[in-house]
Amino acid sequence: MQDCKDLDILSVATTVGSEADAHRLGRLLVEHRLAACVQVEPGLQSHYRWHGSVCQEAEVRVVIKTLPQCRQALEEFLAQHHPYELPQFIATTASATREYAQWVREEVKLP
């Protein structure tokens, strides 16, 4: 029987200010084998408070599919390469199909 943890993947959501930044970040993550897949979702409007001011900005969501063991390395990578001073980093562990989880394990290089 397969261990249930073998089916776990980590899905991380962050946002950036432009599609160009999203695609640059996605390509770097896949090239560095920190992600098997990066999805770029344009068209968001974000409302937030920053340095005491209420802001509204267009943003692009970036969803990163990786392995749970890569979380720390991914946090460190985004700290260096993300265009924001304080990048959003929301991580969710999810159970994938056996085939998808296997593909992620094959594409991601563990740190």
Rosetta blueprint (number, residue, H / E / L):
1 M L
2 Q L
3 D L
4 C H
5 K H
6 D H
7 L H
8 D E
9 I E
10 L E
11 S E
12 V E
13 A E
14 T E
15 T E
16 V E
17 G L
18 S L
19 E H
20 A H
21 D H
22 A H
23 H H
24 R H
25 L H
26 G H
27 R H
28 L H
29 L H
30 V H
31 E H
32 H L
33 R L
34 L L
35 A L
36 A L
37 C E
38 V E
39 Q E
40 V E
41 E E
42 P E
43 G E
44 L E
45 Q E
46 S E
47 H E
48 Y E
49 R E
50 W E
51 H L
52 G L
53 S E
54 V E
55 C E
56 Q E
57 E E
58 A E
59 E E
60 V E
61 R E
62 V E
63 V E
64 I E
65 K E
66 T E
67 L L
68 P H
69 Q H
70 C H
71 R H
72 Q H
73 A H
74 L H
75 E H
76 E H
77 F H
78 L H
79 A H
80 Q H
81 H H
82 H L
83 P L
84 Y L
85 E L
86 L L
87 P L
88 Q L
89 F L
90 I E
91 A E
92 T E
93 T E
94 A E
95 S E
96 A L
97 T L
98 R H
99 E H
100 Y H
101 A H
102 Q H
103 W H
104 V H
105 R H
106 E H
107 E H
108 V L
109 K L
110 L L
111 P L
